[in-house]
């Protein structure tokens, strides 16, 4: 199906307008702790890192090299990623269902979720992950539609680069392999040397992650496995309900319900009607969501972790809607309109809150509160540093270390306690730590009881200097303490 020039122009205009809005928001709010932490990575490029692979850091290094180290430049990879994903999702839906309406509905559904709306502003490793997940679906659809060898290599490349973005990319593989195994038109590729060459290409792209892990005792992969299987919770059902609640909130309630329907429909209709492209959408979304539902019974699952599942789900749901019989579509019409309208209103409210912090949302329930108050904390630390210019700064949390490094003038090194044994903060090494002996430090902490216990043997004395309230929208989110830690001896930083 050939896309009309009118539709191309309309899509381009919508994507550009959305990107400009995202860029404006990105430049008008403070960084979150995770974003500042990732920015530290971009200043010390490596093959991979303790928490995640390196793709996002490489992208951020490129945008900050070109446009400086403003919040907007740091978040530009997120803005561009969501723009690219929107175009890919449109084309995947158009190809899968041979209907331009499916493309438009897929774009509307996805952009009416808070999850995707926030992804267009806040930069995380999910930014490149969403791009390469979408690119993998697009390449697979092209391969199924055209049967050309080149799409195998695009698929292999996107799978490998996706893994170099975030480990979650491995969870797309079972769905893709299921299509190659279950459908005759796809199964024929097993006999092609190009199929195996594409797998080799994918594996080659993962080498930076594997080499880095091999050099660091597989610490990052061990961490991810621990996240997935070794995190007990006191109440599994409460953890599950919390996870499902976050999905209803971030995907928006009615769209979430429609997407569950869309995923199931894609698996059923794809299999019954012999449509491997439809089946692919369900097979790369429903199992991923099921994985995180199961994971939530054993530990905390962040709301955005299942994000890639909603790419295939949005496309499948749009296709299910346009192929639905007229009587069914008439019966569900108002529910469909309500889903999109409610999602749009919730996204608009999210953007308003991000920009103004004026909506009457309880601060402890407002995820946007992560973006506020760091300037006050930085000013307090800067004031104490002015009185003690020879002191160094350290923190108990990597997010705070990243934020203080970013917002303090000159981007000084901010050391991290408890970092012995793994390379979490890349901005300093053993030589930097060796210069700390005998010096005084400014310790920035939120929970002083446990944090002070961790370092009490490493300093001659500890004195509370001040307490700083971190506020969002005029409401106190939490309180940080700045302690003077005098006479560092050893035991906290050397073995990093």
N, C-alpha and C positions, 0 to 999 in steps of 0.2 A: 504494500500500500504506500503510495507516494504522498508525502505530506505537502499540503498546499503552502504557497508563499505567505498567505494571510496568517495561517496557523503558526508558521515559523516566526514571523514578525511579532505576533502576539506573545508567543512563548518567550522570545528574546526580550521583549519589553518588560514582561512580568518578572523575569529572572533578574534583569538589571535593576529594576525598581526595588525588588526585595533585597538585592545585594547592597544597594545604596543605603536602605533603611537599616540593614544589619550592621553596615560599617559605621553608620552614625551612632548606633547604640554601642557598638564595640569601643568607640573612641570616647564615649561619655560616661563610662562606669569604671570603677577601680577593678583591678584584677582580683580573681579569687586566689586562694592559697595554692590550689593545684596548678592554675595557670602560671603563677609566678615560679613555682617549682619546675614546671616544664620549660619555662624560659631559661632557667639555669642550665638545663640540658643543651639548649640551643647555643649557649656560649662556650660549650666544651663538647664538641661533636665526637661521638663514639659510635661503635658498631651497634650497640644496644645499651640498655640501662637496666637498673635494678627492678623498676616497677613495670616497664613496658619496652617493647622494641622502639627503634629510633626514628621511624618515618616522620612523625609529627615534629620532632626536634629538627630534623633536616629541613622540613618545609618552613618552620618558624625561623631558622637561621637564614634562609633565603629571603623571606619577607622583611626581616629586621635589617639585613644587610642592604636591601634596596630602599627601605622607607624609614629607617631609624627604629628606635626601641620604644615607641609609644604604645599605649594599649591597643590602638587600632591596628598597628603593624603586627603586633604579637598575635592578635586574633584574626588577622587577614586569612590565614589558612582555613579557618572555620567558615568564614564568609564565602570564600571561593569553593570550598568543598560542597557546601549545601547548594550553591548555584549549579555546580556540575552534576550533583546527584539529582537535582530537580529535572534537568534536561534528560539524563539517562533514564530516570523513572518514566518520564513521559514517553520516550521512545520504546522502552521495554513493553509498556502497556499497549502502545499502538501496534507493535509487532505481534505481540502474543495474541491479541484479539482482533486484529485487522479492523480496528475501529478507532477513529480519532477521539471519540468521546471517552473511551477508556483511558487514553493518555491524559486528557484534561481532568477527569475525575481522580485519577491516581495522584496528580499534582495537588489538586485541591485537598484531598483527604490527608495527604502527608503534611502539607503546610498548615492544616488545621489542628495539628497536634502540638502540644507544648514541648514535647520531646524534640521534635524536629525544629521547631521555632527557636528553642534555646541553642540547639546545635549550630545554628547559623550565626551565633554571636560568641558563645563560650567555646574556647579552643580546648580540645582534649585529644587523646589518641584515637577517639572515635571519628574525628574529622577525616583522616585518610582512610580509616577502616570503612566508613560508609561509602567512600568513593570507589574503593576496590571491590567491595561487596557488590555494589551496583554494576560496576564494570564486568564483574564475573557473570552476573545474571544476563547482562546485555550480550556478552560474547557467546554465552551458552545458547541464548535465544537465536542469535545470528547463525550459529553453527547448525542448530536444528532446522532453521528456516532455509538456509542457503546451501548447507553441506560443503562449505569451502574450508580447506585445511587451515587457512590463515587464522580462522577464529579459534582453533585449538590452541594456537600459540598465544593469542590475546588472552584466552582463558587461563593458560598456564602462568603467563606473566602477571595477570591481575591477582591470581590466587597467591602467588609467591610474595608479591608486594603487599598484599593484604596482611599476610602473616608478619611481614616486617613492619606493619603498622600496629597490630594488636593481636594477641594470641587467640582471641575470639574467632579469628578468621578460620581456624581449623574446623569450626562447627558448621561451615557451609559445605564442607567436603562430603559428608554422608548423603546430603540431598542431591548433590550433583552426581555422585557415583550411583545413587539409586536410579536416576534417569538413564545413565549409561547401561545399567544392568537390566532394567525392566522393559525398556522400549526397543523393539527391533531396529528402528531407524537409527537409534543412538548406539545400540549394542554393536553395530558393525564397525565402529571406530576402534574397538578393542584390537582388531586385527591390523590396524594401521600403525606403521612405525612412528607416524607423526603424533599419535596419541601418547606413546611412551616418551617421545622427545619433549612433548609439552609438559609431561610430569617432571622430567629432568630439569626443564627450564624453571618450573615452579620451585623445585627443591633448591636449585642454584640461587634463586632469589632469597631464600631463607638463610643462606650461609652467614650473613653478618650477625644474625641473632644467635645462630648455633655456635659460631666461633667465639663470640663474646661470652656466651654462657660457659663454653668449655674452658675459657680462660679464667672464669670466676666461679668455679665449682658448681656450675649449673644453678646459681643462686636464684635467678629470676624465674626459671621454669619451676624450681622447687616451691617458690613463693606462690606461683599460680596454682600449682597442684594442691598446696595447702589451703589456698582460698576456696578451691572447689570441693575438697573432700575432708578436710581436717578441722573444720570450724564448728564445734558443737554449740547449740543454743539451748537455753533452759526451757523454752516453750516453742516447739516447732510450728504449732498451729498459729500462734501469735506472729511468728516470723513470716509465715506464709500469708497471713491476712495483711500484714504490713506491706509485703511485696505487691500483692494484688491491688491494694489500695493505691500504691504509688503508680501502678500501671494505669488504673482508672483515672488518676489525676493527670498524669503526664501525656497519656494518649487521648484523654478526654473520654468520659463514660460511654457515650453512644457510639463514637467511632471505634472504641475498643471492642464493643459488642459486634459491630458490623465486621471488624477485621477478624474476629474469631470465626464468624460465619464464612468470610472470604477464604481464610486458610483451609477450613474444612471442605468448602465447595471445590477449591482448586485441586485438592487431593482426590476427591471423589469423582468430579467431572473429568479431570485429567486422565484418571485411570479408566473410567467407564467409556470415555469417548476416544481413547487412544491419542490424547493430546499431551505429549511430553513437556511442552512449554508451560502448559497450565499446571501440570503436576510439579514441575520444578519450583514454581512459586510457592506452593504449599509445602513442599519437601524441604525448602530452605528457610521456612519461617516457623511453621508449627513445631517441629522438633526443637528448634532453638528456644522458643518460648517455654516448651515443656522442660527443657534442660534447666532453665533458670527457676521455674516453678519448683522443680525437685531440689535444686540447690538452695532455695529459700528455706526449705525445711531443716537445713543444717547450718545456715549462717546468713549473714547480712548480704543482700543483693542490692546494689545501687540501682536507682530507677532507670539509668540510661544503659545498663549493661545489655538488656535484650534488644536494644535499638535496631540493629540490623534486621531483626525478624519482621519489623513493621515495613520494611521496604517491599519485600515480597507480598506481605499481607495487604498493603495499600493497593498494589497492582492487581492482586487476585480479587480483592473486593470490588475494585472498579470494573474489572472484567465480568465478575459475577453480576454486577448491577446492570451493565449494558446488555448482557445476554439473557437476562431474566425475562420471563414472559410478561406481556403487557398487563395482565390482570394482577400478577404478583407485584409488579413495579408500581401499579396504581395503589395497591393496598399499603405498600411500604413507603410511599412517596413522602408523606409528612414526617415519618421517622427519619428518613434519609436527609431531608431538608433540615430537620431539627439537629441531627448529628453534626452536619457541617456548620450550621449557625452557632451551635453551642461551642464547638471547637474553635471557630473563628473568634467568638467573644472571649473565650478563655486565653487564646493566644494574644489578643489585643490587651487584655488585662495584664498578662505577663510582661509584655513590652512596656506598658505604662508603669508598672511597678519597678521594672528594671531601671527605667529612666528617672523616676521621681520618688520612689519609696513612699508614696502617699496613700496607697490603698489600705483600708483598715484590716490588714491581715495580721494575726498574732505572730510576733516576731520569731518565736520558736518554731512556727509552722511554715515560715516563709523561706524557701530555698534561696531567694534572691538576697537574703541577709548576709550571705557569704561575701557579697560584693561591697559591703559598707564598713566604714569605721577604721580602715587600716591606715588612713592618713593621720588620724589622731594618735594611734599607737606609734607610728613612725616619728611624729613630731616629739613625742615624749622620749623616745630612745635617742633621737638626735640631740635633744636638750641635755640629757645625761652624758652623752658622748662629748658634748662641748665642754663640760666640766672636767672630764677625764679623757683627754684626747689620746692617751696611750692605751686605753682599754680596748679589748676586743668584744664582739657581740656574739652571743650564742643562744640557741633556742632548743626546746625539747621536741618540737614538731617540724617536719620538713616543710610544711606549707608556710609556717611563720618564718622559717629561715629564708625561703624564697621571696616572700613579700618584703621582708626587711632589706634583703639584698637589693631588690628592685627599687624600692622607694627611698632608701637612704641615699643621700648625695654621694656620687662617686661609685655606687654599687660595691660597697666593701664586702669582704668575705664574712658570712655569718655561719658560724660553726654549728654542728648538730650533735647533741648528746646522744649516747646510745648508738652511735654509728659505727662502732668498732666491729670489724668482721664482714662488713659488706659495703660496697661502693655506692651509697645512696646519693650523696651530694657530690657532684663532679667538680665543684668550683674550688676545692682545695685538696691537698694531698698530705702525705706524711711530713714533707719538708715544711709546709705551712704550720702544721700542728706542732712541730718541734720548736717553733719560735714563741710558743705560748708560755713556756715554763717561767714561773715567777711573776707573770703579768696578772693584772686584774681584768675581770670580765663583767659584762652586763648580761644578765641572764633573763630572758623574756619567756614567761611561762603563764599558763592559765590555771593549772592545778598544782599549787605550790607544795602540797604535802608530799605527794609521790615524787614530783620532779626534783625537789630538794634532796630527798633521800638518795636519789640516783647519783648526785654529784657531791654530796657532803664530804666525802673522803678525799676529793680531788682539790679542795680549796681550803685555805687557812681559816677563812671566816665568811659568813653570808649575812648580808644586811638588806632588808627591804627598803627600797628607795621610794617607790611610788606605785600607785594602782591606776590603771587606765581603763575607762569604760569604752568598749567598742559598740557604737550605736548604728542603727539603721532606721531611717525615717523618724528620728527623734526618740527611738526606743532602744534601751540597752539590750544588746544581744548577749554579751558576755564580758568578763573583766579579766584583764591581763595584769600581771605584776612584773615589775622590773627590779631585779635584785642585783646588788653589788657583790660579786664573788671575788674575794681578794686572795692573791697569792696562789695561782694555779701550780699544782705539783705535777701530777700525772694521773693516767688511768681513764681518761674520758675520750680523748681525741686521737691518740697516737697510732692506734692500730687500724685506722680507717682503710 
